[in-house]
Amino acid sequence: MGENADEKDADGTWSDAERAAMAQRAAELREARAGGTGSAKKKREAQACVDAIAELPDRDRGIAERLHEIVREEAPHLDPKTWYGFPSYARDGKVVVFYQPASKFDTRYGSIGFNEDALLDDGVFWPTSFAVLEVTDEVAQTLRDLVRRAAG
């Protein structure tokens, strides 16, 4: 999150960006409960992911599109969905990898993150989030390796 996004407002409450993210997550949970189960639910969640990517500003959209492509190619068993409004990819309903756009919290860079269910454990210390300004060929290869490992 950006300089001010991590900090509480002067009165100790959440920032506007944080409140908006929480509201998006609450809406996602309501939709998931109301939307039933099975392939129709997965199709709606996948469309929500694609829509979230399409709504991003240019730089964020380019990164999110490349991540989406990489996940679809390297881990097609992960289900696209949104998580706090972020494009994300889940295994058995649990988010494994996601993109937090720079524009979401007005930060200098976006982040590609891996949650607890990502299979990236490497001894007692390993990275779970990566700052990204652009997905070059080298970055794409690293992401392919990480996504493949994380997805299992």
C-alpha positions in Angstrom: 0.0 0.0 0.0 1.1 3.6 -0.5 2.5 6.0 1.9 -0.9 7.0 3.3 -2.7 3.8 2.5 -1.0 1.9 5.4 -1.7 4.6 7.9 -5.0 5.1 9.6 -6.8 8.4 9.1 -6.1 11.0 11.8 -9.0 9.7 13.8 -7.7 6.1 13.8 -10.0 4.8 11.2 -9.3 3.0 7.9 -8.3 5.1 4.9 -10.8 5.5 2.1 -8.9 3.1 -0.1 -8.9 0.5 2.7 -12.6 0.9 3.3 -13.3 0.6 -0.4 -11.3 -2.7 -0.6 -13.2 -4.1 2.4 -16.5 -3.1 0.8 -15.4 -4.9 -2.4 -14.5 -8.0 -0.4 -17.9 -8.0 1.4 -19.7 -7.7 -2.0 -17.6 -10.6 -3.3 -18.6 -12.7 -0.3 -22.3 -11.8 -0.7 -22.1 -12.7 -4.4 -20.5 -16.0 -3.6 -23.1 -17.0 -1.1 -26.0 -15.9 -3.3 -24.5 -17.3 -6.5 -24.8 -21.0 -5.7 -22.0 -23.4 -6.6 -20.5 -25.3 -9.5 -19.6 -24.3 -12.9 -22.0 -21.3 -13.1 -20.4 -19.8 -10.0 -16.8 -20.3 -11.4 -17.9 -18.8 -14.7 -19.2 -15.7 -12.9 -16.1 -15.4 -10.8 -13.9 -15.8 -13.9 -15.8 -13.0 -15.6 -15.5 -10.8 -12.6 -11.7 -11.3 -12.8 -11.6 -10.4 -16.5 -13.8 -7.3 -15.8 -11.6 -6.2 -12.9 -8.6 -6.4 -15.2 -10.3 -4.5 -18.0 -11.2 -1.7 -15.6 -7.6 -1.1 -14.6 -5.5 1.9 -15.8 -3.2 1.1 -18.7 0.0 0.1 -16.8 -1.8 -2.0 -14.2 -4.0 -3.6 -16.9 -0.9 -4.6 -18.9 0.6 -6.3 -15.9 -2.6 -8.0 -14.9 -3.3 -9.2 -18.4 0.2 -10.8 -18.6 -0.3 -12.4 -15.1 -3.7 -13.7 -16.3 -2.1 -15.2 -19.4 0.7 -16.8 -17.4 -1.7 -18.3 -14.9 -4.0 -19.7 -17.6 -1.0 -21.3 -19.4 1.0 -22.6 -16.4 -1.8 -23.4 -13.9 -5.1 -23.8 -15.8 -6.5 -25.6 -12.7 -6.5 -22.3 -10.7 -9.8 -20.6 -10.9 -9.8 -16.8 -11.8 -11.8 -14.6 -9.4 -11.6 -11.4 -7.5 -10.3 -10.9 -4.0 -10.7 -7.5 -2.4 -11.3 -6.4 -6.0 -7.9 -7.7 -7.1 -7.6 -10.2 -10.0 -6.7 -13.4 -8.3 -6.5 -17.2 -8.9 -7.6 -19.8 -6.4 -7.2 -23.5 -5.8 -10.2 -25.2 -4.0 -11.6 -21.7 -3.3 -8.5 -20.4 -1.6 -6.5 -17.6 -3.3 -3.0 -18.7 -4.3 -1.8 -15.7 -6.4 -3.2 -12.2 -6.9 -2.3 -8.9 -8.4 -2.6 -5.8 -6.3 -2.7 -2.9 -8.7 -0.6 0.3 -8.0 -3.7 2.3 -8.8 -5.7 0.6 -6.0 -3.8 2.3 -3.2 -1.9 5.0 -5.2 1.4 3.3 -4.9 4.6 3.5 -7.0 4.3 -0.2 -8.1 1.8 -3.0 -8.2 2.4 -6.2 -6.4 2.1 -9.8 -7.4 1.5 -11.8 -4.2 1.2 -15.4 -3.2 -1.0 -16.4 -0.2 -0.5 -19.1 2.4 -1.9 -21.8 0.2 0.8 -21.2 -2.5 3.3 -24.0 -2.5 6.4 -21.8 -2.4 7.8 -22.9 1.0 11.6 -22.9 0.9 13.1 -23.7 4.2 12.3 -21.1 6.9 12.4 -18.0 4.7 10.9 -17.2 1.2 9.3 -14.2 -0.6 5.5 -14.0 -1.0 5.2 -10.7 -2.7 7.0 -9.0 -5.6 6.9 -5.4 -6.7 6.3 -5.1 -10.4 6.5 -2.1 -12.8 6.5 -4.1 -16.0 6.4 -7.7 -17.1 9.4 -8.1 -19.3 10.4 -11.5 -20.8 12.7 -12.1 -17.8 9.9 -11.2 -15.3 7.5 -13.4 -17.2 9.8 -16.4 -17.0 10.2 -15.9 -13.3 6.4 -15.5 -12.9 5.9 -18.7 -14.9 8.2 -20.6 -12.5 6.6 -19.1 -9.4 3.0 -19.7 -10.6 3.8 -23.3 -11.6 5.4 -24.0 -8.1 2.7 -22.1 -6.2 -0.2 -23.9 -7.9 1.1 -27.4 -7.3 
